[in-house]
Each structure stands twice: as structure tokens, then as C-alpha cells.
Amino acid sequence: MSHPTSIYTHLYFHLGPDRATIDAQAIPHRVVLDDWSYAFFSRYFQQAQLDPHDTAFLDQGGETVLSGYQLHRLKVELEEALLDLSARPDTFHILVGWRGVERSQETEIHYRQQRDDLRDETQQLIALLQDAIDQQQSVVALSSELYWVAAAPDPRD
């Protein structure tokens, strides 16, 4: 089964002061999260958010610069994610959205995720945040361009 059209985005994490410097110096990303990983991490990102009015914090449609205490806050939340992952089975489903406008159990869309993949991404993010703390630098999260994919595989398969 496939969706006729889907949007896929990625969130790229760089060690650097801002997007302009990253672009000018071609600083490579250290970690990348796809939609499905982002769905898992979103609750930890929300918990790490210092400004409750900042709706663009680590969203998939913009740019977020993390520095100072924010690096520590996110690192602590990701360490909690590691603990949560340790209690998960090797493969588990995460909620990634809903079909249609109505949100209900019947319209939920789930994606099967591998615990080890998420654990690796979590450890990479924690290492990046620690590097930024140690080097007194920032972490910049940049979203990719949105693009359409025809006949994308159903994430529940």
C-alpha cells in the first residue's frame, strides 16, 4: 500500500554559530533526523524548549540555534530518551500523524522504528551537544527543503 503524495523533511544538526557561517564554510552536518525519527524525538524537544512561546523550536520548517543553557537542557532530555529507549522492544511503532482532518485512534498513522537506530541517533546528538558545550559553540538545526514523493511506501509497512 502507498500514499499518493507525501512530504518528507530532514533536520540537519551542525556545530557552528549560524546558517551563514555553515553555508559559507560548507560545514557538514553531524546528525540528521528524518520525519520518523523526529516524531520520536519531538516530545524531548518540547521538554527542552526554554521559551514556551517559541513555536519554531527545532521544527522541521526552519532554523534553530542552540547555545548556552539550551544545550544542557536538550542534552538532559536526550539522556532521558536513552532511558526510555532502553525499555522499548527492538522494534516498536511511533505515532507520526493522522489521515484526514479528524484525529482519532482510527485515523492514526504509525511507523515501525528500530530501537537501535534511535539509540544511535540519540547518542550522536548527545555527543554533538557535549562538543558544543566543551568548545563553547552553538548547534544549528536546519531543515531541508520540503519535497513531494509520488507513491511513497506506507510507513506502516
C-alpha positions as CSV (number, residue, x, y, z in Angstrom):
1,M,0.0,0.0,0.0
2,S,1.3,3.5,-0.7
3,H,0.3,7.1,-0.2
4,P,-0.3,9.0,-3.5
5,T,1.7,12.0,-2.3
6,S,3.8,12.6,0.8
7,I,6.1,15.3,2.2
8,Y,9.4,14.3,3.6
9,T,11.7,16.6,5.5
10,H,15.0,16.2,7.3
11,L,16.5,18.1,10.2
12,Y,20.3,18.6,10.0
13,F,22.4,19.4,13.1
14,H,25.7,21.3,12.6
15,L,28.3,22.6,15.0
16,G,28.7,26.3,14.2
17,P,27.5,29.8,15.0
18,D,24.8,30.3,12.4
19,R,23.5,29.3,9.0
20,A,25.5,31.9,7.1
21,T,28.8,30.5,8.5
22,I,27.8,26.9,8.0
23,D,26.9,27.7,4.3
24,A,30.0,29.9,3.7
25,Q,32.4,27.3,5.2
26,A,30.5,24.3,4.0
27,I,30.4,22.8,7.5
28,P,29.0,19.3,7.2
29,H,26.1,18.2,9.4
30,R,26.9,15.9,12.3
31,V,23.5,14.4,12.7
32,V,20.4,14.1,10.5
33,L,16.9,13.2,11.6
34,D,14.2,12.1,9.2
35,D,10.4,12.6,9.7
36,W,10.1,9.3,11.6
37,S,12.9,9.9,14.0
38,Y,11.7,13.5,14.5
39,A,8.3,12.1,15.5
40,F,10.0,10.1,18.3
41,F,12.2,13.0,19.5
42,S,9.6,15.7,19.4
43,R,8.4,15.2,22.9
44,Y,12.0,15.5,24.2
45,F,12.5,18.7,22.1
46,Q,9.3,20.1,23.6
47,Q,10.5,19.4,27.1
48,A,13.9,21.1,26.4
49,Q,12.3,24.3,25.0
50,L,13.0,27.2,27.2
51,D,10.6,29.7,25.6
52,P,7.1,28.2,25.6
53,H,6.1,30.8,23.0
54,D,8.7,29.7,20.5
55,T,6.8,27.6,18.1
56,A,9.7,27.3,15.8
57,F,12.0,25.5,18.3
58,L,13.6,22.6,16.5
59,D,10.7,22.5,14.0
60,Q,11.0,20.9,10.6
61,G,10.4,24.1,8.7
62,G,13.1,26.4,9.9
63,E,16.3,27.1,11.7
64,T,17.1,26.8,15.4
65,V,20.4,28.0,17.0
66,L,21.1,26.3,20.3
67,S,23.6,27.8,22.7
68,G,24.4,28.1,26.4
69,Y,21.9,26.6,28.9
70,Q,19.7,25.4,26.0
71,L,22.5,22.9,25.0
72,H,22.5,21.5,28.5
73,R,18.7,21.4,28.7
74,L,18.4,19.4,25.4
75,K,21.3,17.1,26.4
76,V,19.4,16.2,29.7
77,E,16.2,15.5,27.8
78,L,18.0,13.3,25.3
79,E,19.6,11.3,28.1
80,E,16.0,10.7,29.3
81,A,15.3,9.5,25.7
82,L,18.1,6.9,26.1
83,L,16.5,5.6,29.3
84,D,13.1,5.5,27.6
85,L,14.5,3.6,24.7
86,S,16.1,1.0,27.0
87,A,12.6,-0.1,28.0
88,R,11.4,-0.5,24.4
89,P,11.4,-3.7,22.3
90,D,13.8,-4.0,19.4
91,T,11.1,-2.8,17.0
92,F,8.1,-0.6,18.0
93,H,5.6,1.8,16.5
94,I,5.5,5.5,16.8
95,L,2.7,7.9,16.0
96,V,3.7,10.1,13.0
97,G,0.3,11.7,12.2
98,W,-3.3,11.2,11.2
99,R,-5.1,10.5,7.9
100,G,-7.5,13.3,7.1
101,V,-8.6,16.1,9.3
102,E,-10.2,14.2,12.1
103,R,-7.8,13.0,14.8
104,S,-8.9,9.7,16.3
105,Q,-7.5,6.3,17.0
106,E,-8.9,5.0,13.7
107,T,-7.0,7.7,11.7
108,E,-3.6,7.4,13.4
109,I,-0.6,6.7,11.2
110,H,2.2,4.7,12.9
111,Y,5.7,3.9,11.7
112,R,7.7,0.9,12.7
113,Q,11.0,2.1,14.2
114,Q,14.2,0.3,15.2
115,R,15.2,0.9,18.8
116,D,18.9,0.6,17.9
117,D,18.6,3.2,15.1
118,L,17.0,5.7,17.5
119,R,19.6,4.9,20.2
120,D,22.4,5.6,17.8
121,E,20.9,9.0,16.7
122,T,20.3,9.9,20.4
123,Q,23.9,9.2,21.2
124,Q,25.1,11.2,18.2
125,L,23.0,14.2,19.2
126,I,24.3,14.0,22.8
127,A,27.9,13.8,21.6
128,L,27.3,16.9,19.4
129,L,25.7,18.8,22.2
130,Q,28.6,17.9,24.5
131,D,31.1,19.0,21.9
132,A,29.3,22.3,21.6
133,I,29.3,22.8,25.4
134,D,33.0,21.9,25.7
135,Q,34.0,24.2,22.8
136,Q,31.6,26.9,23.8
137,Q,30.0,26.8,20.4
138,S,26.4,26.6,19.1
139,V,24.5,23.9,17.4
140,V,22.4,24.9,14.5
141,A,19.5,22.8,13.4
142,L,18.4,23.4,9.7
143,S,15.5,21.8,8.0
144,S,15.8,20.5,4.4
145,E,13.6,21.7,1.6
146,L,10.2,20.0,1.5
147,Y,9.7,17.8,-1.5
148,W,7.0,15.6,-2.8
149,V,7.3,11.9,-3.4
150,A,4.7,10.2,-5.5
151,A,3.7,6.7,-4.5
152,A,5.9,6.7,-1.3
153,P,5.7,3.5,0.7
154,D,3.2,3.4,3.5
155,P,5.2,4.0,6.8
156,R,3.1,1.3,8.5
157,D,4.5,-1.4,6.2
